[in-house]
């Protein structure tokens, strides 16, 4: 958030302030926020879970469970996902 940007401006500027990973929804478990972030990035790229699984070498059912907040990812898998999305780990974890 920019230094002179108020919280209300930040929320108004979010593309979808109801996203589970939004910084406004800290009451949502981090696994659910992370899963929503992964799902949104996957859908932005128009990837199916099967394509993502094949592309990144991760089991499709694990991706499904992560997206639903049922399973966590290890730091190693988080790095693989960030690399696959061509973003940094910090960008992947931004706003969690």
LOLUM-321777 format. One record per residue: residue number from 1; residue in one letter; y, x, z of N, C-alpha, C in turn. Coordinates in nm, 4 decimals, m for minus. Atoms other than C-alpha are relative to their C-alpha. Layout:
N
<k NUM | r A | n.py Y | n.px X | n.pz Z | ca.py Y | ca.px X | ca.pz Z | c.py Y | c.px X | c.pz Z>;
...
This chain:
96
<k 1 | r X | n.py m0.1168 | n.px 0.0856 | n.pz 0.0000 | ca.py 0.0000 | ca.px 0.0000 | ca.pz 0.0000 | c.py 0.1228 | c.px 0.0900 | c.pz 0.0000>;
<k 2 | r X | n.py m0.1220 | n.px m0.0780 | n.pz 0.0066 | ca.py 0.3434 | ca.px 0.1389 | ca.pz m0.0907 | c.py 0.0750 | c.px m0.0084 | c.pz 0.1318>;
<k 3 | r X | n.py m0.0700 | n.px m0.0076 | n.pz m0.1288 | ca.py 0.5636 | ca.px 0.2418 | ca.pz 0.1986 | c.py 0.0914 | c.px m0.1179 | c.pz 0.0264>;
<k 4 | r X | n.py m0.0952 | n.px 0.1093 | n.pz m0.0217 | ca.py 0.8219 | ca.px m0.0297 | ca.pz 0.1459 | c.py m0.0531 | c.px m0.1356 | c.pz m0.0465>;
<k 5 | r X | n.py 0.0626 | n.px 0.1265 | n.pz 0.0374 | ca.py 0.5786 | ca.px m0.3001 | ca.pz 0.0441 | c.py m0.0496 | c.px m0.0696 | c.pz 0.1265>;
<k 6 | r X | n.py 0.0420 | n.px 0.0732 | n.pz m0.1192 | ca.py 0.5299 | ca.px m0.5653 | ca.pz 0.3112 | c.py m0.1427 | c.px m0.0487 | c.pz m0.0165>;
<k 7 | r X | n.py 0.1368 | n.px 0.0505 | n.pz 0.0052 | ca.py 0.1863 | ca.px m0.7011 | ca.pz 0.4007 | c.py m0.0077 | c.px m0.1244 | c.pz m0.0868>;
<k 8 | r X | n.py 0.0035 | n.px 0.1222 | n.pz 0.0812 | ca.py 0.2724 | ca.px m1.0367 | ca.pz 0.2442 | c.py 0.0123 | c.px 0.0314 | c.pz m0.1488>;
<k 9 | r X | n.py m0.0100 | n.px m0.0408 | n.pz 0.1398 | ca.py 0.3765 | ca.px m0.8633 | ca.pz m0.0804 | c.py m0.1325 | c.px 0.0604 | c.pz m0.0454>;
<k 10 | r X | n.py 0.1287 | n.px m0.0618 | n.pz 0.0331 | ca.py 0.0531 | ca.px m0.6632 | ca.pz m0.0699 | c.py m0.1038 | c.px m0.1076 | c.pz m0.0297>;
<k 11 | r X | n.py 0.0957 | n.px 0.1087 | n.pz 0.0202 | ca.py m0.1543 | ca.px m0.9804 | ca.pz m0.0350 | c.py 0.0329 | c.px m0.0748 | c.pz m0.1284>;
<k 12 | r X | n.py m0.0396 | n.px 0.0721 | n.pz 0.1206 | ca.py 0.0463 | ca.px m1.1527 | ca.pz m0.3093 | c.py m0.0311 | c.px 0.0804 | c.pz m0.1249>;
<k 13 | r X | n.py 0.0243 | n.px m0.0846 | n.pz 0.1162 | ca.py m0.0040 | ca.px m0.8551 | ca.pz m0.5406 | c.py m0.1473 | c.px 0.0230 | c.pz m0.0289>;
<k 14 | r X | n.py 0.1427 | n.px m0.0199 | n.pz 0.0232 | ca.py m0.3823 | ca.px m0.8431 | ca.pz m0.4991 | c.py m0.0435 | c.px m0.0937 | c.pz m0.1124>;
<k 15 | r X | n.py 0.0435 | n.px 0.0820 | n.pz 0.1127 | ca.py m0.5570 | ca.px m0.9695 | ca.pz m0.8114 | c.py m0.0687 | c.px m0.1276 | c.pz 0.0458>;
<k 16 | r X | n.py 0.0650 | n.px 0.1183 | n.pz m0.0562 | ca.py m0.7591 | ca.px m1.2074 | ca.pz m0.5957 | c.py m0.0090 | c.px 0.0226 | c.pz 0.1501>;
<k 17 | r X | n.py m0.0088 | n.px m0.0303 | n.pz m0.1425 | ca.py m0.6645 | ca.px m1.2081 | ca.pz m0.2269 | c.py m0.1159 | c.px m0.0578 | c.pz 0.0803>;
<k 18 | r X | n.py 0.1137 | n.px 0.0557 | n.pz m0.0732 | ca.py m0.9811 | ca.px m1.4012 | ca.pz m0.1357 | c.py m0.1262 | c.px 0.0842 | c.pz m0.0154>;
<k 19 | r X | n.py 0.1172 | n.px m0.0849 | n.pz 0.0168 | ca.py m1.2166 | ca.px m1.1195 | ca.pz m0.2389 | c.py m0.0502 | c.px 0.0450 | c.pz 0.1354>;
<k 20 | r X | n.py 0.0601 | n.px m0.0346 | n.pz m0.1288 | ca.py m1.4576 | ca.px m1.0365 | ca.pz 0.0418 | c.py 0.0371 | c.px 0.1395 | c.pz 0.0452>;
<k 21 | r X | n.py m0.0316 | n.px m0.1364 | n.pz m0.0393 | ca.py m1.3590 | ca.px m0.6689 | ca.pz 0.0360 | c.py 0.1479 | c.px 0.0199 | c.pz 0.0270>;
<k 22 | r X | n.py m0.1431 | n.px m0.0111 | n.pz m0.0232 | ca.py m0.9873 | ca.px m0.7425 | ca.pz 0.0746 | c.py 0.0299 | c.px 0.0485 | c.pz 0.1408>;
<k 23 | r X | n.py m0.0390 | n.px m0.0535 | n.pz m0.1301 | ca.py m0.8139 | ca.px m0.5583 | ca.pz 0.3580 | c.py 0.0440 | c.px m0.1119 | c.pz 0.0942>;
<k 24 | r X | n.py m0.0405 | n.px 0.1127 | n.pz m0.0831 | ca.py m0.7014 | ca.px m0.8998 | ca.pz 0.4832 | c.py m0.1203 | c.px m0.0618 | c.pz 0.0708>;
<k 25 | r X | n.py 0.1210 | n.px 0.0619 | n.pz m0.0535 | ca.py m1.0628 | ca.px m1.0039 | ca.pz 0.5562 | c.py m0.0846 | c.px 0.0970 | c.pz 0.0811>;
<k 26 | r X | n.py 0.0716 | n.px m0.0983 | n.pz m0.0809 | ca.py m1.1582 | ca.px m0.7428 | ca.pz 0.8152 | c.py m0.1115 | c.px m0.0624 | c.pz 0.0836>;
<k 27 | r X | n.py 0.1049 | n.px 0.0660 | n.pz m0.0775 | ca.py m1.3708 | ca.px m1.0029 | ca.pz 0.9940 | c.py m0.1319 | c.px m0.0099 | c.pz m0.0771>;
<k 28 | r X | n.py 0.1203 | n.px 0.0026 | n.pz 0.0827 | ca.py m1.6183 | ca.px m0.9950 | ca.pz 0.7037 | c.py m0.0716 | c.px 0.1339 | c.pz 0.0188>;
<k 29 | r X | n.py 0.0724 | n.px m0.1261 | n.pz m0.0188 | ca.py m1.8938 | ca.px m0.7352 | ca.pz 0.7650 | c.py 0.0213 | c.px 0.0954 | c.pz m0.1168>;
<k 30 | r X | n.py m0.0283 | n.px m0.1003 | n.pz 0.1031 | ca.py m1.8382 | ca.px m0.4106 | ca.pz 0.5759 | c.py m0.1054 | c.px m0.0007 | c.pz m0.1105>;
<k 31 | r X | n.py 0.1033 | n.px 0.0066 | n.pz 0.1046 | ca.py m2.1726 | ca.px m0.4474 | ca.pz 0.3928 | c.py 0.0332 | c.px m0.1088 | c.pz m0.1016>;
<k 32 | r X | n.py m0.0372 | n.px 0.1103 | n.pz 0.0894 | ca.py m2.0513 | ca.px m0.7790 | ca.pz 0.2484 | c.py 0.1224 | c.px 0.0380 | c.pz m0.0829>;
<k 33 | r X | n.py m0.1192 | n.px m0.0417 | n.pz 0.0740 | ca.py m1.7116 | ca.px m0.6337 | ca.pz 0.1533 | c.py m0.0357 | c.px 0.1038 | c.pz m0.1059>;
<k 34 | r X | n.py 0.0422 | n.px m0.1013 | n.pz 0.0962 | ca.py m1.8764 | ca.px m0.3336 | ca.pz m0.0117 | c.py m0.0791 | c.px m0.0641 | c.pz m0.1137>;
<k 35 | r X | n.py 0.0784 | n.px 0.0685 | n.pz 0.1023 | ca.py m2.1225 | ca.px m0.5567 | ca.pz m0.1952 | c.py 0.0868 | c.px m0.0768 | c.pz m0.0974>;
<k 36 | r X | n.py m0.0929 | n.px 0.0735 | n.pz 0.0862 | ca.py m1.8405 | ca.px m0.7728 | ca.pz m0.3273 | c.py 0.0751 | c.px 0.0960 | c.pz m0.0911>;
<k 37 | r X | n.py m0.0701 | n.px m0.1014 | n.pz 0.0800 | ca.py m1.6606 | ca.px m0.4597 | ca.pz m0.4452 | c.py m0.0898 | c.px 0.0486 | c.pz m0.1138>;
<k 38 | r X | n.py 0.0950 | n.px m0.0453 | n.pz 0.1022 | ca.py m1.9703 | ca.px m0.3357 | ca.pz m0.6302 | c.py m0.0193 | c.px m0.1082 | c.pz m0.1059>;
<k 39 | r X | n.py 0.0195 | n.px 0.1110 | n.pz 0.0949 | ca.py m2.0283 | ca.px m0.6787 | ca.pz m0.7867 | c.py 0.1213 | c.px m0.0151 | c.pz m0.0916>;
<k 40 | r X | n.py m0.1206 | n.px 0.0168 | n.pz 0.0815 | ca.py m1.6661 | ca.px m0.7057 | ca.pz m0.9020 | c.py 0.0159 | c.px 0.1132 | c.pz m0.1011>;
<k 41 | r X | n.py m0.0086 | n.px m0.1130 | n.pz 0.0936 | ca.py m1.6681 | ca.px m0.3565 | ca.pz m1.0543 | c.py m0.1051 | c.px m0.0125 | c.pz m0.1099>;
<k 42 | r X | n.py 0.1072 | n.px 0.0186 | n.pz 0.0998 | ca.py m1.9994 | ca.px m0.4307 | ca.pz m1.2270 | c.py 0.0395 | c.px m0.1068 | c.pz m0.1014>;
<k 43 | r X | n.py m0.0386 | n.px 0.1095 | n.pz 0.0904 | ca.py m1.8684 | ca.px m0.7579 | ca.pz m1.3690 | c.py 0.1200 | c.px 0.0365 | c.pz m0.0865>;
<k 44 | r X | n.py m0.1140 | n.px m0.0465 | n.pz 0.0802 | ca.py m1.5397 | ca.px m0.5963 | ca.pz m1.4808 | c.py m0.0478 | c.px 0.0781 | c.pz m0.1220>;
<k 45 | r X | n.py 0.0559 | n.px m0.0796 | n.pz 0.1086 | ca.py m1.7527 | ca.px m0.3673 | ca.pz m1.6948 | c.py m0.0979 | c.px m0.0808 | c.pz m0.0852>;
<k 46 | r X | n.py 0.0910 | n.px 0.0911 | n.pz 0.0687 | ca.py m1.9608 | ca.px m0.6642 | ca.pz m1.8112 | c.py m0.1431 | c.px 0.0539 | c.pz m0.0010>;
<k 47 | r X | n.py 0.1358 | n.px m0.0504 | n.pz m0.0175 | ca.py m2.2771 | ca.px m0.5012 | ca.pz m1.6807 | c.py m0.0839 | c.px m0.1062 | c.pz 0.0683>;
<k 48 | r X | n.py 0.0954 | n.px 0.0796 | n.pz m0.0759 | ca.py m2.5805 | ca.px m0.7002 | ca.pz m1.5784 | c.py m0.0532 | c.px 0.0895 | c.pz 0.1122>;
<k 49 | r X | n.py 0.0636 | n.px m0.0802 | n.pz m0.1044 | ca.py m2.7619 | ca.px m0.5925 | ca.pz m1.2651 | c.py m0.1083 | c.px 0.0885 | c.pz m0.0609>;
<k 50 | r X | n.py 0.1054 | n.px m0.0779 | n.pz 0.0653 | ca.py m3.0460 | ca.px m0.4770 | ca.pz m1.4901 | c.py 0.0584 | c.px 0.1221 | c.pz m0.0708>;
<k 51 | r X | n.py m0.0631 | n.px m0.1141 | n.pz 0.0667 | ca.py m2.8129 | ca.px m0.2607 | ca.pz m1.6983 | c.py 0.0463 | c.px 0.1024 | c.pz 0.1029>;
<k 52 | r X | n.py m0.0479 | n.px m0.0914 | n.pz m0.1043 | ca.py m2.6550 | ca.px m0.1137 | ca.pz m1.3859 | c.py m0.1164 | c.px 0.0772 | c.pz 0.0612>;
<k 53 | r X | n.py 0.1177 | n.px m0.0639 | n.pz m0.0585 | ca.py m2.9964 | ca.px m0.0422 | ca.pz m1.2385 | c.py m0.0544 | c.px 0.1089 | c.pz m0.0921>;
<k 54 | r X | n.py 0.0517 | n.px m0.0964 | n.pz 0.0970 | ca.py m3.1140 | ca.px 0.1322 | ca.pz m1.5546 | c.py 0.0969 | c.px 0.1167 | c.pz m0.0177>;
<k 55 | r X | n.py m0.1047 | n.px m0.0993 | n.pz 0.0229 | ca.py m2.7854 | ca.px 0.3163 | ca.pz m1.6068 | c.py 0.0124 | c.px 0.0978 | c.pz 0.1172>;
<k 56 | r X | n.py m0.0209 | n.px m0.0826 | n.pz m0.1189 | ca.py m2.7672 | ca.px 0.4454 | ca.pz m1.2475 | c.py m0.1293 | c.px 0.0457 | c.pz 0.0660>;
<k 57 | r X | n.py 0.1267 | n.px m0.0394 | n.pz m0.0600 | ca.py m3.1365 | ca.px 0.4767 | ca.pz m1.1653 | c.py m0.0210 | c.px m0.0579 | c.pz 0.1393>;
<k 58 | r X | n.py 0.0139 | n.px 0.0708 | n.pz m0.1279 | ca.py m3.1215 | ca.px 0.2277 | ca.pz m0.8780 | c.py m0.0793 | c.px m0.1270 | c.pz m0.0267>;
<k 59 | r X | n.py 0.0798 | n.px 0.1217 | n.pz 0.0167 | ca.py m3.3707 | ca.px m0.0550 | ca.pz m0.8333 | c.py 0.0907 | c.px m0.1231 | c.pz m0.0070>;
<k 60 | r X | n.py m0.0830 | n.px 0.1192 | n.pz 0.0182 | ca.py m3.2242 | ca.px m0.3856 | ca.pz m0.9553 | c.py 0.0030 | c.px m0.0876 | c.pz 0.1236>;
<k 61 | r X | n.py 0.0026 | n.px 0.0848 | n.pz m0.1197 | ca.py m3.3363 | ca.px m0.5717 | ca.pz m0.6443 | c.py 0.0858 | c.px 0.0592 | c.pz 0.1122>;
<k 62 | r X | n.py m0.0858 | n.px m0.0637 | n.pz m0.1002 | ca.py m3.1561 | ca.px m0.3162 | ca.pz m0.4273 | c.py 0.1467 | c.px m0.0296 | c.pz m0.0307>;
<k 63 | r X | n.py m0.1375 | n.px 0.0336 | n.pz 0.0390 | ca.py m2.8346 | ca.px m0.3739 | ca.pz m0.6238 | c.py 0.0309 | c.px m0.1440 | c.pz 0.0386>;
<k 64 | r X | n.py m0.0172 | n.px 0.1402 | n.pz m0.0367 | ca.py m2.8794 | ca.px m0.7481 | ca.pz m0.5755 | c.py 0.0210 | c.px m0.0149 | c.pz 0.1510>;
<k 65 | r X | n.py m0.0122 | n.px 0.0085 | n.pz m0.1461 | ca.py m2.9296 | ca.px m0.7038 | ca.pz m0.2005 | c.py 0.1311 | c.px 0.0598 | c.pz 0.0497>;
<k 66 | r X | n.py m0.1282 | n.px m0.0603 | n.pz m0.0378 | ca.py m2.6260 | ca.px m0.4745 | ca.pz m0.1746 | c.py 0.1130 | c.px m0.0961 | c.pz m0.0323>;
<k 67 | r X | n.py m0.1069 | n.px 0.0915 | n.pz 0.0400 | ca.py m2.4071 | ca.px m0.7191 | ca.pz m0.3658 | c.py 0.0077 | c.px m0.1222 | c.pz 0.0912>;
<k 68 | r X | n.py 0.0011 | n.px 0.1145 | n.pz m0.0916 | ca.py m2.5128 | ca.px m0.9968 | ca.pz m0.1281 | c.py 0.0219 | c.px 0.0407 | c.pz 0.1445>;
<k 69 | r X | n.py m0.0260 | n.px m0.0474 | n.pz m0.1351 | ca.py m2.4436 | ca.px m0.7799 | ca.pz 0.1764 | c.py m0.1232 | c.px 0.0064 | c.pz 0.0872>;
<k 70 | r X | n.py 0.1257 | n.px m0.0010 | n.pz m0.0757 | ca.py m2.8097 | ca.px m0.7772 | ca.pz 0.2785 | c.py m0.0524 | c.px 0.1403 | c.pz 0.0272>;
<k 71 | r X | n.py 0.0416 | n.px m0.1392 | n.pz m0.0175 | ca.py m2.8626 | ca.px m0.4029 | ca.pz 0.2399 | c.py 0.1204 | c.px 0.0912 | c.pz m0.0137>;
<k 72 | r X | n.py m0.1027 | n.px m0.1035 | n.pz 0.0103 | ca.py m2.6514 | ca.px m0.0921 | ca.pz 0.2781 | c.py m0.0428 | c.px 0.1028 | c.pz m0.1030>;
<k 73 | r X | n.py 0.0296 | n.px m0.1129 | n.pz 0.0874 | ca.py m2.6293 | ca.px 0.2076 | ca.pz 0.0492 | c.py 0.0210 | c.px 0.1273 | c.pz 0.0790>;
<k 74 | r X | n.py m0.0210 | n.px m0.1310 | n.pz m0.0593 | ca.py m2.6700 | ca.px 0.5651 | ca.pz 0.1583 | c.py 0.1221 | c.px 0.0637 | c.pz m0.0648>;
<k 75 | r X | n.py m0.1128 | n.px m0.0721 | n.pz 0.0568 | ca.py m2.3836 | ca.px 0.8033 | ca.pz 0.1005 | c.py m0.0349 | c.px 0.0563 | c.pz m0.1376>;
<k 76 | r X | n.py 0.0447 | n.px m0.0525 | n.pz 0.1300 | ca.py m2.5858 | ca.px 0.9570 | ca.pz m0.1827 | c.py 0.0063 | c.px m0.1076 | c.pz m0.1086>;
<k 77 | r X | n.py m0.0052 | n.px 0.1086 | n.pz 0.0985 | ca.py m2.6184 | ca.px 0.6194 | ca.pz m0.3578 | c.py 0.1435 | c.px m0.0444 | c.pz m0.0268>;
<k 78 | r X | n.py m0.1417 | n.px 0.0336 | n.pz 0.0192 | ca.py m2.2498 | ca.px 0.5440 | ca.pz m0.3011 | c.py 0.0616 | c.px 0.0976 | c.pz m0.1004>;
<k 79 | r X | n.py m0.0507 | n.px m0.1006 | n.pz 0.0938 | ca.py m2.1719 | ca.px 0.8704 | ca.pz m0.4828 | c.py m0.0510 | c.px m0.0259 | c.pz m0.1414>;
<k 80 | r X | n.py 0.0581 | n.px 0.0312 | n.pz 0.1313 | ca.py m2.4071 | ca.px 0.7735 | ca.pz m0.7689 | c.py 0.0726 | c.px m0.1200 | c.pz m0.0621>;
<k 81 | r X | n.py m0.0685 | n.px 0.1202 | n.pz 0.0503 | ca.py m2.2414 | ca.px 0.4319 | ca.pz m0.8008 | c.py 0.1420 | c.px 0.0348 | c.pz m0.0453>;
<k 82 | r X | n.py m0.1361 | n.px m0.0404 | n.pz 0.0371 | ca.py m1.8915 | ca.px 0.5836 | ca.pz m0.8022 | c.py m0.0014 | c.px 0.0784 | c.pz m0.1311>;
<k 83 | r X | n.py 0.0120 | n.px m0.0787 | n.pz 0.1221 | ca.py m1.9971 | ca.px 0.8339 | ca.pz m1.0676 | c.py m0.0309 | c.px m0.0904 | c.pz m0.1196>;
<k 84 | r X | n.py 0.0350 | n.px 0.0932 | n.pz 0.1071 | ca.py m2.1523 | ca.px 0.5557 | ca.pz m1.2758 | c.py 0.1170 | c.px m0.0868 | c.pz m0.0431>;
<k 85 | r X | n.py m0.1190 | n.px 0.0799 | n.pz 0.0307 | ca.py m1.8329 | ca.px 0.3500 | ca.pz m1.2538 | c.py 0.1166 | c.px 0.0867 | c.pz m0.0470>;
<k 86 | r X | n.py m0.1029 | n.px m0.0964 | n.pz 0.0395 | ca.py m1.6344 | ca.px 0.6664 | ca.pz m1.3379 | c.py 0.1252 | c.px m0.0116 | c.pz 0.0860>;
<k 87 | r X | n.py m0.1078 | n.px 0.0006 | n.pz m0.0975 | ca.py m1.4246 | ca.px 0.6394 | ca.pz m1.0227 | c.py m0.0404 | c.px 0.0923 | c.pz 0.1145>;
<k 88 | r X | n.py 0.0322 | n.px m0.0834 | n.pz m0.1151 | ca.py m1.4022 | ca.px 0.8492 | ca.pz m0.7087 | c.py m0.0625 | c.px m0.0849 | c.pz 0.1099>;
<k 89 | r X | n.py 0.0571 | n.px 0.0705 | n.pz m0.1147 | ca.py m1.5890 | ca.px 0.7597 | ca.pz m0.3923 | c.py 0.1111 | c.px m0.0691 | c.pz 0.0776>;
<k 90 | r X | n.py m0.1100 | n.px 0.0621 | n.pz m0.0743 | ca.py m1.2536 | ca.px 0.6953 | ca.pz m0.2256 | c.py 0.0512 | c.px m0.1255 | c.pz m0.0699>;
<k 91 | r X | n.py m0.0390 | n.px 0.1207 | n.pz 0.0732 | ca.py m1.1612 | ca.px 0.4495 | ca.pz m0.5025 | c.py m0.1018 | c.px m0.1116 | c.pz 0.0204>;
<k 92 | r X | n.py 0.1052 | n.px 0.1003 | n.pz m0.0204 | ca.py m1.4947 | ca.px 0.2739 | ca.pz m0.4589 | c.py 0.0129 | c.px m0.0631 | c.pz 0.1387>;
<k 93 | r X | n.py m0.0091 | n.px 0.0487 | n.pz m0.1377 | ca.py m1.4374 | ca.px 0.2421 | ca.pz m0.0853 | c.py 0.1384 | c.px m0.0518 | c.pz 0.0372>;
<k 94 | r X | n.py m0.1381 | n.px 0.0437 | n.pz m0.0251 | ca.py m1.0670 | ca.px 0.1567 | ca.pz m0.1155 | c.py 0.0033 | c.px m0.1474 | c.pz 0.0400>;
<k 95 | r X | n.py m0.0243 | n.px 0.1364 | n.pz m0.0508 | ca.py m0.9617 | ca.px m0.1574 | ca.pz 0.0750 | c.py m0.1181 | c.px m0.0624 | c.pz 0.0725>;
<k 96 | r X | n.py 0.1096 | n.px 0.0550 | n.pz m0.0789 | ca.py m1.2863 | ca.px m0.1945 | ca.pz 0.2665 | c.py 0.0459 | c.px m0.0115 | c.pz 0.1419>;
